[in-house]
Amino acid sequence: MKIKFNLITQIFIAFIVAIALGIIFGDSISILAPLGDLFLRLIKFIITPLILSTLVVGVASSGDPKQLGRMGLKTVFYYLLTTAVAIIIGLSVAFLISPGEGVDVSVNESEQAAAADTESQSVVETFLNIIPENPFDALASGNILQIIFFAIFIGLAITFVGKKAQPVYEFFDGFAEIMYKITAIIMYTAPIGIIGLVAPVIGEYGLSVLLPLIKVILAVVIACLVHAGIVYSSAVKIYGKINPIKFFKGISPAALVAFSTASSAGTLPVTLKNTQENLGVSTKVSSFVLPLGATINMDGTAIYQGVAVVFIAQFYGLDLSFLQLLTVVLTTVLASIGTAGVPGAGLIMLTMVLSSVNMPLEGIALIAGVDRILDMFRTTLNVVGDASATVVVGGSEKELKK
Ligand code: ASP
C-alpha cells in the first residue's frame, strides 16, 4: 500500500524528525544547516518580485482609492490594537511567572559589549524612511515598506491613467501568477528545509543551555498562546465567521515555516499562499495586509519585549512604576513597528524599550544566549497575527470566499 501525505503533514513530520535529530546528534547535526539555507534562499529570492507584482495588481484591480484608504486604516488600527493588547498580556504573564527572580545567568563580556553597542532608529526616521529615495534601490535591497509605498503608487496611478496603462497592469498580473507558481514549487522543498533549519538549533541549544532561562521561555510561550487563543480566535470568529480551529489549521504551514526561519518577511510567500488558498482571502486584501504586517505588525515581538523588560528589571532588582510600565507599552508598540521581519531584530529593538525606562542595556546580554529560541516563538505569533488581520479586514470588506 502506498501512503501519500499532503504537504501540511509532510511539514509536520519534518518538524518532529528535526527535533529528534537535534536531540540525538547534538551540535554535530549542524552539518544539515546548508539544507536550511537552501530553503531560506529559495523563499527569500521571490519576496521582492512577489510583493511588488501582487500589490500593484491588488491596488489597481480595486480601482477604488477610497476602499484602499479604508482598508489601510482598518489594517493599521487592527495591527496597533492587537500589538498593544499583546504587550499587556506579555507584561501580565511575566509578572505572574516572575522569570527574573532567583536566576543566575552568566554573561560573557563580548555579549555585554555587543548589547551596549546596538543602537536603534528614531521614530521620525522610521516613518520618513517609508518613502524611498530611489525605488529601484528599495527593490534591490528588499526594503519592504518602501516597496509597498512604490507598489501602491503604481497601482493607484494605473487606475488613474486608465486604458493606456492596461498593458502594464496585464504585465504585473501575469508576473504575479508566475510568482505564485514559483512559490508553490518552492514549497515542495519545505520539509527538507525545515529539517535543515530546526535540527541544528535544537542540537545547539541542548536542555542545559535553556534551563536557567526556562521561565523566560515559558512566559513568552504562554503569553503567545493566550494571545492567539483569545485575541485571534475571537477576531477571526467575529469578523471572518471562520472557526478558529480552521483558521489555525489553514495557517499552520506558514506558522511552521515562521518557527523554523524566525523571519516573518521570509515567511511572506507562504503566508500569502495559505491565506488565499486555505482561508479564502482575496488577493487584493492579502497582498496589501500581509507585506505591511510582516514589517509593522509584531505581536510576538511585543510580548517578548514585555517579558524581557520584567525579567531584566527583576534580575537587577529594579522596581517598575506604573508610569514606566505605560512607557514600556507605548515604546514597545513603536519598537515593534520599527522591527524588521528578520531573525534577531526584536533583540536590537529591545534597546529602544529599555532605554525609554532607563534600564541597563547590558540586560540584553542576559537573554541574548537563548534569543534564537524566543525568536522562533515570537515570529510564529507575528505571522499568525498578520494572517488574522487578512481574515478580519477581508471579512469586513466582503473579500472572503466561503
Ligand atoms: N524575527 C522576528 C520576525 O521576523 C522579529 C523579531 O526578532 O522579533 O518577525
Residues whose N, C-alpha, C, O or C-beta is under 5 A from the ligand:
A	BS01	LIG	A262 S263 S264 A265 T301 A340 G341 V342 P343 G344 A345 G346 L347 D375 T379 N382
